[in-house]
Amino acid sequence: MFGKYDVYTTVESVYCYRGTKILRNKLGIKDESTLKAAENEIVSVKQYSLLINPIKGRFTKNHLYSIHRYLFGDIYSFAGHTRLEQISKGNTTFYPPAVIDKELKKAFDYIKSCHRLTDFKDKEFFDALARVMAELNFTHPFREGNGRAIREFIRVLALHNGYMIDWSLANHNDILEASVLSVDDYRALIPILVEVSKKTIDK
């Protein structure tokens, strides 16, 4: 979410090759456009495989981190690990590393308290799902790949509740805009979530 390759830090990033904004990667690529293309290709294949075999879990921090590790582990050493530096994108400054675990706990405690959102139906369900997605987006626990990992987590959470999400049904820019607006009001994500969701079972 919030765009790609436009991350800002207050100091030179420990995740980037010295003197550049290019993330250190397992492929040894030091050209930004080449890295972006390679990342997109690899992650797209991983995303497709998850449509067939989603990563199972209890919708906890470990579940989200396992998804991120699977999607990005072939590219980045930091995959599945909490970021260690302050970052921002556009006009949005995300939580500092020191409070990420605390903020994530709030989101996952909410999921648990609502029995993985099974307590809700229809409009209430999408309100709850939007709340979770907005909180995870604003926490932005990873150095890169937050949006894709969070969207997969939300897709699996919706599937658990009888809804199939197809993110391709929504315009990427609309998803981005809703994500930015959700910093101030999580309900901005509700129309997008309704648009991309199809009910598969009666709750």
N, C-alpha and C positions, 0 to 999 in steps of 0.2 A: 504494500500500500504506500501511498504518498510518493509514488514515482520510484524510479531506479537510477542508480549512479548519480544521485544528486545529494549525497549525504555530506553533512558539514560537521566538523569537529572544531573545538577551540584550539587544539594543538595538532601537530602532525600525527596522523593516525598510526597506532601501533600495528594495525591490520594491513597497512599498505606498504608497498615497496618504498624505500626511502626516497623522499623528494617527489613522490607521485601520489595520485589519488587512486591508483590501481591496487585492488586487493591482492594480497599474497595468495597464491593459489597452487594447488597440487599439479596443475598442468604446466606451470612455469611460464604462463602467458603474461607478457608485460605491455601489451597493447590493449587499450580499453575496449575498442570496438570488437576486437577478436575475442576477448574474454567474455564480453556480453553475449556474443553469438554462440560461443561454446557453452556458456552457462544455460542459455535458453534451450539449446538443443538437448543437453543432458537432463535438465530439470523437466522438460516437456515429456521425455520418455518416462521418467520416474512418475510424473503426475498421471500419465495414462495407465501405468501399471497399478497405481493406487485405486483407480476406478474399478479395477477387477478384484484386487486384493487390498482393501484398506488396512492400515495399521491399527490393530486392535489395542484397546486400553480402557482405562477407567475415567477418561476425560479429566486427567490431572496434568500437572506440570510435566511429569515424565512422558505422558502421552504426546503432548505438544512437542516436546524436545525430541522425541523419537521420530516424529514426522519430519521435523527440520533436518535431523541428522540423515535420514533416508534421502531426502530431496537434494541436499547440498553436500553430503559427505564425500562424494567423489571429486569435489572441487575445492572445498575449503576445510582447513583444519579446525576452524571454529564452529563448524556445523554441530548443532545440538548443545552448544554452550552459551551461557549468558554473556552478553557483551561486557567489556571492561572499560568502555569509555563513553562519555557523553556524546550524543549525536542529535542532530536536528535535520529536518527536511522542509524546505520552504519556510513558512512562518511558524512551523510546529517544532517545539523542543520537547523531546520525549523524556520520560523519567530518567534520572541519573542511575547509574549501576547500583548504587548503595541501597536503593529502595525497590529495585525490580522484583526481588523475591517477595517482599511484603505486598506489593501491588498484585502480583500474580496470585498470591494466596487468596486475596479478596475475590478474584474472579473464579478461582477453582472451588473455593468454599461456597460461593453462590451456586455454582453448578451442582455441588454435592447436596446443598440444603434443599434444592428443588428436585432432587432425585434425578439428576441428569436432564432436567427440564421436562420430565414426564408429568410434572404437576400442572402443566399448562396446555391449553388447547387453542388452536386457530390464532386469533389476533394476539392473545396473551403469549403464545409460544413465540411468535415473531418478535414481539417486544423483548422478551427474555433473551432470545438469540442475538438480537441487535445489541443488547446491553453487554453481553459477553464479548461479542466481536469488537465493539468499540473499546472496551477495557483492555483487551489484548493488543489491539492496534496501538493504543496510546502508550502502553507499557513498552512495546517494541523491544522485546527481550534479546533479539539477535542483532549482530552487526550488519547483516544483509539477509534478505530472503524472508523477512517477516510476513509480508502480505501473502505470499504463496503458501507458507506453512500454516498461517492462521486461517486462510480460506479452506485449506484441506481439513483442518481441525473442525471448523464450523460445518463443513460438508458432512463429515462423519457424525458429528453431534446431531445434525438434522436427520441423517439417515437412521440413527438410533431412535428417533422420535417419529419415524414414518414419513419423512419428507426427502425427496431426492432433489439435490441441488445441482444445477448445470450452470456454472459460472459463465459459460460462453454465451448464454442467452442475454446477458447484460453488456452494454458498451463499457469497455475498460475505463474510459474517461469518466463515465457516470459512477462507476465503483470508486474511482479515485476521489471524485468530488464529494461523494457521500461519506467517504472515510475521513476526509478533512473536516467536513461539517460535524461529524460525529464526535469530534474532540469537545465541542460545546454542547451537543445534544445527540446522544446515542441513537435517538429515534430517526435520525436522518438515514440510517441504514435500512430501516424497515421496508420502504418501497422496493429497494434493490433485492432484498432477501425474498420478498413475496414474488417479485418478477422471475427470479431464477429457480423457484421451488415448485415442486409438484408433489401432491400428497399421494403416498403409496398405500397407506393403511389407515384405518380409522383408529384414532386414539381413544 
